[in-house]
């Protein structure tokens, strides 16, 4: 089992929902969030959001899913970013789930 984490501008919500459908991921959660990045730093999250005092309406998605489905979603997200050339690309991460209560 994997944990798929995705963050993007709220405007990409339909695209991300389509990617989940294409990947066979039928169960996921989306929450709205505000992206903000203040001062420059050498943090791993650099370039996550724009620099300055700007806020961006964003979404955060997560799904516990099979590895193959998470990899498929990552493939579709990378294709989206390569073909759409967004100023703010969809960001995705696949993380291992070591234990589960079910």
Number of C-alpha atoms within 10 A of each C-alpha: 16 19 17 23 19 20 24 24 20 17 11 16 17 10 13 22 16 15 19 22 13 14 18 16 19 11 11 14 10 14 11 14 16 14 17 16 18 12 7 10 10 6 7 7 9 12 12 16 20 16 14 11 9 12 15 15 13 19 20 19 18 18 19 20 20 14 16 13 19 26 17 17 25 23 13 18 21 15 12 17 15 11 9 9 10 10 8 14 19 19 16 19 14 19 14 11 11 7 7 6 3 3
